[in-house]
Amino acid sequence: MLFVLLIHATVLLTITAQKNLTPRGQASQTGTLRVNSNAISAIQPPISNTFQNGDNIYCTHTTGYYVPNPKPAWWMFEFCFESAYITDIQIYYREGQAERMDGFKLYVTNTSTIPPDGYLCYEDGPGLPSITQTIPCNQLGKYVIYYDDKGSFHVNRDIGPIVELCYVAINGPLWASECSFVLSK
Ligand SMILES: *[C@@H]1O[C@H](CO)[C@@H](O)[C@H](O)[C@H]1NC(C)=O
């Protein structure tokens, strides 16, 4: 009997650990450059690094603040419930733009403070990052913040930090089935 229960518990944990929690909250970012490149784009399909197809844009694109007045750029996800246990975060960044992703930081926090104040899950090191990554975190929190304070160059001009996330999945066990309220931002 205990054996059966253990198997059952293991199966349940395995299944729930695979859940993407992004339907349970809302996304925001530092300004939106183009129509359809809003923060929501990162939590909607397609699951790919493709930026656009004709008029359809599939990734976020923050406003950007050019040098000499650059500002950090960020993308934030807020859970509709108090907090969630986050096992890992999958990121699909815009194809061909590893330089813009370079130096990014990924946090799980309990406040929406910028610069982020919480647990640093990952900080990109030397060399260009892979534009598709799965980052383990294993933290309890209310916000996931992708933060970039490192600029990049476009046609030899330092254009400051920009965030272009094509898809983000925030994975963890699902404790609350639905949001009890809808966040608007
Ligand atoms: C957020 O708050 C919860 C509950 O107090 C705590 O367990 C967790 O460690 C906090 N997370 C972070 C990233 O500080």
The ligand as an SDF file (V2000), in Angstrom:
LIG
                    3D

 14 14  0  0  0  0  0  0  0  0999 V2000
    9.7220   35.3070   -0.9500 C   0  0  0  0  0  0  0  0  0  0  0  0
    8.9370   35.1800    0.2010 O   0  0  0  0  0  0  0  0  0  0  0  0
    8.7820   33.8250    0.6410 C   0  0  0  0  0  0  0  0  0  0  0  0
    7.7880   33.8230    1.8130 C   0  0  0  0  0  0  0  0  0  0  0  0
    8.2240   34.6870    2.8000 O   0  0  0  0  0  0  0  0  0  0  0  0
   10.1500   33.2580    1.0010 C   0  0  0  0  0  0  0  0  0  0  0  0
   10.0270   31.9230    1.4360 O   0  0  0  0  0  0  0  0  0  0  0  0
   11.0500   33.3210   -0.2300 C   0  0  0  0  0  0  0  0  0  0  0  0
   12.3480   32.8700    0.0810 O   0  0  0  0  0  0  0  0  0  0  0  0
   11.1140   34.7410   -0.7620 C   0  0  0  0  0  0  0  0  0  0  0  0
   11.8170   34.7250   -2.0320 N   0  0  0  0  0  0  0  0  0  0  0  0
   12.8470   35.4990   -2.3160 C   0  0  0  0  0  0  0  0  0  0  0  0
   13.4300   35.3390   -3.6640 C   0  0  0  0  0  0  0  0  0  0  0  0
   13.3100   36.3070   -1.5460 O   0  0  0  0  0  0  0  0  0  0  0  0
  1  2  1  0
  1 10  1  0
  2  3  1  0
  3  4  1  0
  3  6  1  0
  4  5  1  0
  6  7  1  0
  6  8  1  0
  8  9  1  0
  8 10  1  0
 10 11  1  0
 11 12  1  0
 12 13  1  0
 12 14  2  0
M  END
$$$$
